[in-house]
Amino acid sequence: MKQIHILVGGILLSIVLMACGTPATPPPPVPQTVVVPQTVVVQQTVAVPQTVAVPQTVVAQQTVVVPATPAPTTAAPVTLTFWHTYGEGGNNPKIQALEKLIAQFQAAHPGVTIQHQNVPYGDFRRKLLTSIAGGTAPDLARLDIIWIPEFADLGALAQVDTEMKDFDALKANLIAGPLSTTEWKGHYYALPLDTNTRTWMWNKEVYDKAGVSAPPKTTDELLAACAKIKSGANAPCFADGGLYGWAVMPWIWSFGGDVTNPEKTKATGFVNGEKTVGAYMYLKQMLDRGYLDKGILGGGLDTGAGFAQDKIASLLEGPWMPGIFASQYPTKTLNWALMPAGPAGSISVVGGEDIAVFQQSKNKEMAYEFMRFLLTPESQLALAQVGEMPVRSDVADQAVKAQPYFQYFFDQIKTSRARLPHPNWPKIEEILTNAGQEILRGEKTPQAALDDAAAKIDPLLQ
């Protein structure tokens, strides 16, 4: 018995075969079962010559069962590389939350593997630049918001507003401030993933020991509180990890200063203006009086450990700290307040990360799908549990219910500002950092150091 495999185009199929040569005596009709793709069984009675050379003429009548739904095809395996800094500062809860989300995504997308890599923040930008130059950039990465203009200007990032068909729908649910950090020269090169700012984290045990009942509301109150803390608790009143933009911009803005004019075309008169000079004079005064820990000049001070051990009274920190302390210092209670207001108010710095797809990716569509997944309300709230402030406006209230301390950060972010969004910001920040070192080390006066900085920054803005 023969089995003939044929594709069914309808209820009645006519197969036209033309005979060649002299046929032998045909056998009696033979019942046949024809197996058809899509699990369709066709009953035929076909008169078939025994010695047949195609073409032949054969008439076949069939009874066809309604085709079954075809089985889904298995897509070719896809591996996405995803670089991030979720583990910065030993933040294991964030890594664990990310890995749970990755497992969910992979379960929903058979054949897709997300290879994630935590990169120390201090090495991240250099590692990205090296990988781009070598053609080995990751498929996507969680980037510091300040890097978007630089990498977009290099042509390294994909334009999400032109490549993602649902961009406008995604955009409609995102908070305007974080979304603005993804734009460069009229296009969007990323999507915001999380946002944050720095607020005043004060150590109640140290404050109580010094007889200070509440955190300072102004920079003048801060000086008075610091005097008591130095004498009564023998601890630095404030500490920070350096003099880079993330650390000094809240002081500069709160004193009314800035790095450039609003058009970002000129530094002279701004970075060396009276108000910016005043901010550095204030920090120098804090250091000289012993209120500001010398670790701000370098040396690898672990501010978190110092705070946990009641060796530091105050820090400017973000919503990631509760997660770190929960895993490393679970018995230590954290207290929050707005940054002490200067002459221009309480103005902190906007932080956060954007998620971007690199032009070198060979799997852009799946990379975009992973981006969408991380921006779902469920994923945003899962990351909120470990201190990631959501960027979706429709989950902010739920996030505060889950993490009440978020309210301080949502209040602070109302007046917070983003660092200079310019491709040359890394070079500008280095100049600013060096000027701060010269000032606090007493090598130059604040005015002289910032005059020199302005002369170096102006050409970078052209």
N, C-alpha and C positions, 0 to 999 in steps of 0.2 A: 504494500500500500504506500502511496506517495503522500507526503504533506507539502502543500503549496502555500507559501507565505505571501500574502498579498495585502496591499493597503486598501482600506475601504473608503471610498469617496462618497457613498450614498447608500440607499437601500438596495438598488439594483446596479450591479456592475457588469459591464460587457467587456470581455477581454477578446481582443482581436489578434488572432495568431494566423499567420499565413504559412501553409505547408510547403515544404520543399522535398523533392524526390518522390518516390512511390511508396505510399504507406502500406504497411503490412495489414493483415486482417485484424480489425480492432477487437479487443476483448469485450466482454459484456460491461455495461456501466458499473463504475466503482464508486461507492459512497466514500466521501472524504470529509475529514475535519480540518479546516484551515485555521491555523492560529494566527491571529492578527494582533499587531501592537495595540496597546491600550486595553488589553484583556477583552477582546471581542471574539466571540466564537461564531464562525460562519459555516452553516451546513450547506453542502453542494452535492449536486449529482453532475458529474462531468464526463463526457465521452472523450477519452484521451487516446490518441494513437500511441502504439508502443514505441515505434521508432519514429521519433519526431525531431526534425531540425527546425529551429525557429527561423522565420515566422510560421505559425499555424493558425488555423481558424477553429476556435473552440467556443461554444456557447456555454456559459455557466450560469446557473440560477442559484441564488443564495438567500438564506434567511439570516438576518443580522440582528444580534442583540444590541441594545443601546450601549454605546461605548462608555466605559468607566472613566472617571477622572484620572488623567495621567499622573503618575507618581512624580513628585518634585525632583528635579535634577539637582545633583550635588555640585555646588559651585566649587571652583578651584580654590584650594587653601589660600588664605590671605594672612599675612603677618604685618601688623602695624607696630612701628616703634614710636613710643611716647616718652618724651623726656620731661622732667618736672623737678620741683624742689619740695614736694610734700613732706619729705623726711628731714627738712632743715631743723637744726637744733635738737635732733633726736626725737622728732615728733612721730613716734610709732602709731598713735591712734589715727593719724591722718593716712599713713601708709596702709594700715589695716582697712580703713574705710574705703580707700581707693581700690584695694584688691578685691573687696567684696563687690564693688560696682563693676569692676572688670569681669569678674566671674559671671555676674548677671548678664552683661553684654555678650560675652562669649556663648553663654547658654542660649541666648536668643538669636545668635548668628553662628550656626554650626560652620566649622571650617575657618573661622576667624580667630586669630590669636593676637592679643595685645601684649607686646613686650615692653614693660615700663621700666624706666631707669631713673632713679633719684640722683640728681647732680647737685653737689654743693653750690650754693648761690655764688660764692666767690669765684668759682671756676666756670660757671654756666655760660656766660656771654662769650668768653674766649673759646670754649669748647664748641659752641654753635658756629662761630666764625670760622674755626678750623674745619669743621665738618662741611660747611657750605662750600668752602674753597676746594675741598677734596671730593666733592660730589657725594658725600655720605651723610647728608642732613637727615634727621629723623622725619618720619611722616608727619608728625605733629608734636607740638610742645606747649607746655604751660609757661608763658613768658611774663616777666615783669612788665607791667604796663608801660614803663618808660622806654622799653626797647622796641616797641612797635614801629615808631617812625624810622629808627635806624635800619631795621631789617626790611621794612617796606621800601625804603629808599634804595636799598641794595638790590631790590628785585627778588628777594629770597622768599617772600610770602605770597600765597595765593590770594586773590581778591575774592573774598567771600560774598560780597554783594553782587558780583557778576556771575559767580559759579554756583552758588546755592539758590535754587529756584524758590525755596521757601524763606529766603532771607528776610523779606518784609514781615512775614508772619512771626518769625523769631524775634525780630527787632521790636515788635509791638509790645512784647512782654518784658523787655529789659529796662532797668533803671537807666535814665539818661546819662548820669554822670559816668558810671563805668563804661557804658557804650561809647561815649565820646573818646575814650582812650584807645579805641581800635581804629580810628579814622586817620587817614593821612592823605592830603592833597585830593580830597573829594571822593575817596574810595575807602571801604572798610577791609582791613587785612586780617581781622581776627574777630572773635566773639568774646565778650567779657565772661569770665568763669567764676570769679569771686572778687569781692571788694573788701577793703578794710581801711582803717586809719589808726593813728596812735593816740591813745588817751593816757591820762595820768594814773598809773598803777602805784598805789601807796601802801606802805607796810604799816599796818595798824599797831603791831607790837612795838616797832621802833618809835612811831609817833607817840604812842602812849608812854613809853619810857622817858621820852623827852618832854612830856607834858603838852604835846600839841594835839588838840582834840579833833581837828578836822583838816582835810587837805586844803592847801591854799587856793584861793580863787583868782588871784592876780599875781603878777611877777613881783610886786612889792611885798605882798603877803608871803610869797615864797622865800624872799630874803630873810624875813623875820622868823619864819618857821625853821629855816636852815640854821640860823644862829642857835636856836634852842636845841635842834637835833645834834649839832656838832658838840655842844657842851654837855647836853643831858644824856645822849645815847652813844656818843663817840663813834658816829657812823657817818659816811658821806650822805649828804642830803639827796643827791641826785647822781646818776651814772648813765653813761651811754657808751656805745661801742666804737665811736669814731666821730669824724667831722665831715663826713660825706653829706650829700644833699638830703637824704632821708632823715639824718639826725639834726641838721642845722636849719633846714627850711622852716619848720614850725616856729623857731625863735625869730628868724628873719621876718617872716610874714606877720607874726604877732606884734612885732615892733614897727610894722608899717613898711618894711623894706622889700626888695625883690632883687632878682639877678638881672633881669632885662626890662625893657619897656614892654607894654602889652603886645606890641606888634612883633616882638622877638627879633628886632633888628639892631638893637643897641644895648650894650651893658654899661657904658660910661654914664655916670649920673644915677645909676640904679644900684649895681652891685657895690659901688663905692660911694653911694649916696649917704646922707646923714643918718637915715633910719636903719640901713643895713649895718653901717658902722656901729650904731648904738646897740644893735643886737649882739655883735661880737664883743663889744666892750662889756656888756652884761655877763656873757659867758666867761670872759677873762676875769672879771670880778669874782664870779662864783668859784673859779679855780683857785685864784689867789687867796681867797678866804678859807679854803679847805672844804667848801660846800659841794664842789663838783669833783667826782673821783678822777684821779689822774689817768685812769684807764681810757679816757676819751682820746688821749694822745697816742694810744696804741699799746700793745703788750698783751693782747689776748684775754682781756678781762671777761670772765663768765658772769655777766650781770644777773642772769637768772639764778645761778647757784648762790651768788652773794645775797640776793634778795631773800631766797628761801632760808638762808642761814642767819637772817636778821643783821647782815653786815651792810646793807644798803637800804635807804629809806624810801626812795622813789625812783621810778623808771617811766619813760614814755614807751608804752608797749601796745600790742595789738591783740585781736581776738583769738590768736593762736595760743596764747599763754595758758589759758585754763586747761587745754588739752595736754600741754607739756607738763604742767604742774600735777595734773591728775595722775600721770604715769610715773613722774620722777619724784614729786614732793607732795604726795596725796594728803598730808595733814596740814599743809599750808593754805590758809584762806587768802584769797585775792580781793582787794578792794579797788574800786574805780572812781574816777572823777574826770571832769573836763580838764584839758590843759590849762594851766594858769594863764589868764588873759594879760596881754601886754597892752601898750597904748592903742593898738589897732584891733584888739579883741583876742579871742581864743581861736587861733587858726592853726590847725594841724595839717598833716600831709595825707593826701589820698594815696592809698596803696592798692594792692590787689594784683591779680594775674589775669591775662587774657590767653585764650587758647587759639593757636594758629596752625594752619596747614602749610607745609613748605612746598615750593614749586617743584622740588626734586622728587616729591612723593610719586610713586607709581600706583598708589591706591587711594587717590584723592576722594572718590565717592564714599568708600568705606570709612575714611578718616572723617569726612563730614558727618557720616552717620554716628560715629562715636562722639563727635562734638555735640550733636543734637541730643544724644543720650545723656551726656553730662549736664545738659541744660534743662532736662525735664524737671518738673517740680519735685518728683521723688528723689532724684539724684541730688538736687540742690539742698533739700532738707536733710538727706543722709550726710552730706558734707558739713551742713550747719551743726550737726551733733558733735563734730570735732573742731568747731571754731571757725569754719569758713563762712563768712557772711555772704548770703545769696545775692545774686544780681537780678533775680526776677522780682518784679514789683508785686506779683500776686502771691508770694510766699513770705514776705517780710514779717507780717504779723505772726504767722505760724513759727517762724524762726525765733522770734523774741519769746514766744511761749515756751519753746524748747530750751532756749538759752537766754534767760532774763538779762544777763550782762550785755547782750547785744544792744540793748537800748542805749547804753552809754555811747556806743560806737555809732549808732544811727543818729544820735543827737550831735556828736562831734563832727560827723561827716557833712553835716549841713553847712558848716563853715570851712571845711577842709579844702585844700587845693592840690592840684596835681603838679608834680615837678615839671620843669620846662620841657614841653613836647617838641623836641628838635633832634634831628639825626646826629648832631654833634654833642648831644648832652653828655655822653661818657667823657669826652675830652673837657667839656666845660666843668663837669663835676670834679674831675681830677684837679683842675686849676683852683676850684673853690676849696677843695680839701686841703691842698698845699697851702693856700692862703690862711686857712683856719689854723693849721699847724704852726705857721710862722707867728700868728697873733698870740695863740695860747702859750707857746713856748717863749714868748717875749723876744723873738728875733726881729720883729718889725712891729711898728704901731699898727693898729687896725686900719687907719687911713692909708698908710703907705702900702700895706699888704694888699688891700682891696683896690687901690689905684693900679698896682701892677697887674692884678687879676683882670681888671676891666680892659686894660690894654691888650691882654692876651685873648680875652673872650670876644671882643668886638669883631676881629677877622673871622671867627668861626661862625658868626651870624650872617655873613654876607653870602 
